[in-house]
């Protein structure tokens, strides 16, 4: 499996494109394709958390 961290927007978009194909035909867990799907999803999630963080709602909005 040739895979590397998602470091920029171009790599992020490429990883998303590859992931989207798996949603149409989800691979079997434990297979090489299943492992690739899991790793890509984890890399995309990590990139999104770093690049597009979502702040917790203000306490005044959640009725504290």
N, CA, C and O atoms as a GROMACS GRO file, in nm:
protein
  256
    1UNK      N    1   0.086  -0.117   0.000
    1UNK     CA    2   0.000   0.000   0.000
    1UNK      C    3   0.091   0.123   0.000
    1UNK      O    4   0.168   0.143   0.094
    2UNK      N    5   0.082   0.203  -0.104
    2UNK     CA    6   0.160   0.326  -0.115
    2UNK      C    7   0.071   0.443  -0.072
    2UNK      O    8  -0.017   0.485  -0.147
    3UNK      N    9   0.095   0.494   0.047
    3UNK     CA   10   0.010   0.600   0.102
    3UNK      C   11   0.096   0.693   0.186
    3UNK      O   12   0.198   0.651   0.242
    4UNK      N   13   0.057   0.818   0.194
    4UNK     CA   14   0.135   0.916   0.269
    4UNK      C   15   0.041   1.018   0.332
    4UNK      O   16  -0.077   1.022   0.297
    5UNK      N   17   0.091   1.099   0.426
    5UNK     CA   18   0.006   1.199   0.490
    5UNK      C   19  -0.054   1.297   0.389
    5UNK      O   20   0.004   1.323   0.284
    6UNK      N   21  -0.170   1.350   0.422
    6UNK     CA   22  -0.234   1.454   0.341
    6UNK      C   23  -0.180   1.587   0.392
    6UNK      O   24  -0.209   1.628   0.505
    7UNK      N   25  -0.100   1.654   0.308
    7UNK     CA   26  -0.029   1.773   0.353
    7UNK      C   27  -0.083   1.904   0.298
    7UNK      O   28  -0.056   2.011   0.352
    8UNK      N   29  -0.160   1.896   0.190
    8UNK     CA   30  -0.209   2.020   0.129
    8UNK      C   31  -0.345   1.996   0.064
    8UNK      O   32  -0.395   1.883   0.060
    9UNK      N   33  -0.403   2.104   0.013
    9UNK     CA   34  -0.539   2.097  -0.044
    9UNK      C   35  -0.546   2.004  -0.164
    9UNK      O   36  -0.645   1.933  -0.182
   10UNK      N   37  -0.443   2.003  -0.248
   10UNK     CA   38  -0.441   1.916  -0.366
   10UNK      C   39  -0.443   1.768  -0.324
   10UNK      O   40  -0.519   1.689  -0.380
   11UNK      N   41  -0.362   1.733  -0.226
   11UNK     CA   42  -0.361   1.594  -0.177
   11UNK      C   43  -0.492   1.560  -0.107
   11UNK      O   44  -0.540   1.447  -0.116
   12UNK      N   45  -0.549   1.657  -0.038
   12UNK     CA   46  -0.679   1.638   0.028
   12UNK      C   47  -0.787   1.607  -0.074
   12UNK      O   48  -0.865   1.513  -0.057
   13UNK      N   49  -0.792   1.686  -0.181
   13UNK     CA   50  -0.894   1.664  -0.285
   13UNK      C   51  -0.874   1.530  -0.354
   13UNK      O   52  -0.972   1.463  -0.388
   14UNK      N   53  -0.750   1.490  -0.376
   14UNK     CA   54  -0.723   1.360  -0.437
   14UNK      C   55  -0.768   1.246  -0.345
   14UNK      O   56  -0.826   1.148  -0.391
   15UNK      N   57  -0.742   1.260  -0.216
   15UNK     CA   58  -0.784   1.158  -0.120
   15UNK      C   59  -0.937   1.150  -0.113
   15UNK      O   60  -0.993   1.040  -0.105
   16UNK      N   61  -1.004   1.266  -0.116
   16UNK     CA   62  -1.151   1.266  -0.116
   16UNK      C   63  -1.206   1.198  -0.240
   16UNK      O   64  -1.304   1.123  -0.232
   17UNK      N   65  -1.145   1.223  -0.354
   17UNK     CA   66  -1.190   1.160  -0.479
   17UNK      C   67  -1.176   1.009  -0.470
   17UNK      O   68  -1.266   0.935  -0.511
   18UNK      N   69  -1.065   0.963  -0.418
   18UNK     CA   70  -1.045   0.818  -0.404
   18UNK      C   71  -1.144   0.759  -0.303
   18UNK      O   72  -1.199   0.651  -0.326
   19UNK      N   73  -1.165   0.829  -0.193
   19UNK     CA   74  -1.260   0.781  -0.092
   19UNK      C   75  -1.402   0.772  -0.147
   19UNK      O   76  -1.474   0.677  -0.115
   20UNK      N   77  -1.441   0.868  -0.229
   20UNK     CA   78  -1.579   0.869  -0.279
   20UNK      C   79  -1.610   0.744  -0.361
   20UNK      O   80  -1.724   0.697  -0.360
   21UNK      N   81  -1.511   0.691  -0.430
   21UNK     CA   82  -1.533   0.567  -0.507
   21UNK      C   83  -1.564   0.450  -0.413
   21UNK      O   84  -1.642   0.362  -0.447
   22UNK      N   85  -1.504   0.450  -0.296
   22UNK     CA   86  -1.528   0.342  -0.200
   22UNK      C   87  -1.669   0.348  -0.142
   22UNK      O   88  -1.723   0.245  -0.101
   23UNK      N   89  -1.729   0.465  -0.138
   23UNK     CA   90  -1.865   0.475  -0.083
   23UNK      C   91  -1.967   0.408  -0.175
   23UNK      O   92  -2.073   0.364  -0.130
   24UNK      N   93  -1.937   0.402  -0.303
   24UNK     CA   94  -2.026   0.334  -0.398
   24UNK      C   95  -2.012   0.183  -0.390
   24UNK      O   96  -2.107   0.109  -0.414
   25UNK      N   97  -1.892   0.137  -0.356
   25UNK     CA   98  -1.864  -0.006  -0.345
   25UNK      C   99  -1.768  -0.024  -0.227
   25UNK      O  100  -1.647  -0.033  -0.245
   26UNK      N  101  -1.826  -0.030  -0.107
   26UNK     CA  102  -1.744  -0.035   0.014
   26UNK      C  103  -1.664  -0.165   0.019
   26UNK      O  104  -1.720  -0.273   0.001
   27UNK      N  105  -1.534  -0.155   0.043
   27UNK     CA  106  -1.451  -0.275   0.045
   27UNK      C  107  -1.473  -0.358   0.172
   27UNK      O  108  -1.520  -0.308   0.274
   28UNK      N  109  -1.440  -0.485   0.163
   28UNK     CA  110  -1.452  -0.575   0.277
   28UNK      C  111  -1.348  -0.539   0.383
   28UNK      O  112  -1.232  -0.517   0.350
   29UNK      N  113  -1.389  -0.533   0.509
   29UNK     CA  114  -1.292  -0.508   0.617
   29UNK      C  115  -1.185  -0.618   0.619
   29UNK      O  116  -1.214  -0.735   0.595
   30UNK      N  117  -1.062  -0.578   0.649
   30UNK     CA  118  -0.953  -0.674   0.659
   30UNK      C  119  -0.883  -0.704   0.528
   30UNK      O  120  -0.779  -0.770   0.527
   31UNK      N  121  -0.939  -0.656   0.416
   31UNK     CA  122  -0.873  -0.674   0.288
   31UNK      C  123  -0.778  -0.557   0.264
   31UNK      O  124  -0.783  -0.457   0.336
   32UNK      N  125  -0.692  -0.569   0.164
   32UNK     CA  126  -0.601  -0.458   0.132
   32UNK      C  127  -0.680  -0.332   0.096
   32UNK      O  128  -0.644  -0.222   0.138
   33UNK      N  129  -0.787  -0.348   0.019
   33UNK     CA  130  -0.870  -0.232  -0.016
   33UNK      C  131  -0.942  -0.176   0.106
   33UNK      O  132  -0.956  -0.055   0.121
   34UNK      N  133  -0.987  -0.264   0.194
   34UNK     CA  134  -1.052  -0.220   0.318
   34UNK      C  135  -0.956  -0.142   0.406
   34UNK      O  136  -0.993  -0.041   0.466
   35UNK      N  137  -0.832  -0.190   0.414
   35UNK     CA  138  -0.731  -0.120   0.493
   35UNK      C  139  -0.700   0.016   0.430
   35UNK      O  140  -0.684   0.115   0.502
   36UNK      N  141  -0.691   0.022   0.299
   36UNK     CA  142  -0.664   0.149   0.230
   36UNK      C  143  -0.778   0.248   0.257
   36UNK      O  144  -0.752   0.366   0.283
   37UNK      N  145  -0.900   0.201   0.251
   37UNK     CA  146  -1.016   0.285   0.281
   37UNK      C  147  -1.006   0.342   0.422
   37UNK      O  148  -1.025   0.462   0.443
   38UNK      N  149  -0.976   0.257   0.520
   38UNK     CA  150  -0.965   0.302   0.659
   38UNK      C  151  -0.855   0.406   0.677
   38UNK      O  152  -0.874   0.507   0.744
   39UNK      N  153  -0.739   0.381   0.616
   39UNK     CA  154  -0.627   0.474   0.629
   39UNK      C  155  -0.659   0.607   0.562
   39UNK      O  156  -0.632   0.713   0.619
   40UNK      N  157  -0.715   0.603   0.442
   40UNK     CA  158  -0.752   0.728   0.373
   40UNK      C  159  -0.854   0.807   0.454
   40UNK      O  160  -0.841   0.929   0.466
   41UNK      N  161  -0.952   0.740   0.508
   41UNK     CA  162  -1.054   0.809   0.588
   41UNK      C  163  -0.991   0.875   0.711
   41UNK      O  164  -1.028   0.986   0.747
   42UNK      N  165  -0.897   0.806   0.774
   42UNK     CA  166  -0.829   0.862   0.891
   42UNK      C  167  -0.744   0.982   0.852
   42UNK      O  168  -0.742   1.082   0.924
   43UNK      N  169  -0.673   0.974   0.740
   43UNK     CA  170  -0.591   1.086   0.694
   43UNK      C  171  -0.676   1.207   0.659
   43UNK      O  172  -0.640   1.320   0.692
   44UNK      N  173  -0.787   1.184   0.592
   44UNK     CA  174  -0.877   1.295   0.556
   44UNK      C  175  -0.935   1.358   0.683
   44UNK      O  176  -0.940   1.480   0.694
   45UNK      N  177  -0.976   1.275   0.777
   45UNK     CA  178  -1.031   1.327   0.903
   45UNK      C  179  -0.927   1.412   0.977
   45UNK      O  180  -0.961   1.519   1.029
   46UNK      N  181  -0.802   1.367   0.981
   46UNK     CA  182  -0.697   1.443   1.049
   46UNK      C  183  -0.670   1.575   0.978
   46UNK      O  184  -0.651   1.678   1.044
   47UNK      N  185  -0.667   1.573   0.846
   47UNK     CA  186  -0.644   1.697   0.770
   47UNK      C  187  -0.758   1.796   0.794
   47UNK      O  188  -0.733   1.914   0.815
   48UNK      N  189  -0.881   1.747   0.790
   48UNK     CA  190  -0.996   1.835   0.812
   48UNK      C  191  -0.995   1.894   0.953
   48UNK      O  192  -1.028   2.012   0.971
   49UNK      N  193  -0.958   1.815   1.052
   49UNK     CA  194  -0.954   1.865   1.190
   49UNK      C  195  -0.850   1.976   1.205
   49UNK      O  196  -0.869   2.071   1.280
   50UNK      N  197  -0.739   1.961   1.133
   50UNK     CA  198  -0.633   2.061   1.140
   50UNK      C  199  -0.665   2.184   1.056
   50UNK      O  200  -0.645   2.297   1.100
   51UNK      N  201  -0.715   2.163   0.937
   51UNK     CA  202  -0.736   2.272   0.840
   51UNK      C  203  -0.870   2.343   0.861
   51UNK      O  204  -0.879   2.464   0.840
   52UNK      N  205  -0.973   2.270   0.901
   52UNK     CA  206  -1.108   2.325   0.916
   52UNK      C  207  -1.163   2.295   1.055
   52UNK      O  208  -1.264   2.226   1.067
   53UNK      N  209  -1.098   2.345   1.161
   53UNK     CA  210  -1.145   2.312   1.296
   53UNK      C  211  -1.284   2.371   1.323
   53UNK      O  212  -1.319   2.477   1.272
   54UNK      N  213  -1.359   2.300   1.403
   54UNK     CA  214  -1.492   2.346   1.443
   54UNK      C  215  -1.487   2.374   1.592
   54UNK      O  216  -1.462   2.285   1.673
   55UNK      N  217  -1.511   2.499   1.627
   55UNK     CA  218  -1.510   2.538   1.768
   55UNK      C  219  -1.634   2.483   1.839
   55UNK      O  220  -1.739   2.465   1.778
   56UNK      N  221  -1.618   2.458   1.967
   56UNK     CA  222  -1.732   2.416   2.049
   56UNK      C  223  -1.830   2.533   2.057
   56UNK      O  224  -1.788   2.649   2.056
   57UNK      N  225  -1.959   2.504   2.065
   57UNK     CA  226  -2.056   2.614   2.075
   57UNK      C  227  -2.038   2.691   2.205
   57UNK      O  228  -1.997   2.636   2.307
   58UNK      N  229  -2.070   2.818   2.200
   58UNK     CA  230  -2.063   2.902   2.320
   58UNK      C  231  -2.165   2.851   2.421
   58UNK      O  232  -2.274   2.807   2.384
   59UNK      N  233  -2.131   2.858   2.548
   59UNK     CA  234  -2.222   2.809   2.652
   59UNK      C  235  -2.356   2.879   2.647
   59UNK      O  236  -2.458   2.819   2.681
   60UNK      N  237  -2.358   3.005   2.606
   60UNK     CA  238  -2.486   3.077   2.598
   60UNK      C  239  -2.577   3.017   2.491
   60UNK      O  240  -2.699   3.034   2.497
   61UNK      N  241  -2.518   2.948   2.394
   61UNK     CA  242  -2.598   2.886   2.289
   61UNK      C  243  -2.652   2.749   2.329
   61UNK      O  244  -2.750   2.701   2.272
   62UNK      N  245  -2.587   2.686   2.426
   62UNK     CA  246  -2.631   2.551   2.464
   62UNK      C  247  -2.711   2.551   2.594
   62UNK      O  248  -2.742   2.444   2.647
   63UNK      N  249  -2.743   2.667   2.646
   63UNK     CA  250  -2.830   2.677   2.763
   63UNK      C  251  -2.765   2.642   2.894
   63UNK      O  252  -2.830   2.585   2.982
   64UNK      N  253  -2.639   2.675   2.910
   64UNK     CA  254  -2.570   2.642   3.036
   64UNK      C  255  -2.608   2.732   3.149
   64UNK      O  256  -2.557   2.716   3.260
   0.00000   0.00000   0.00000
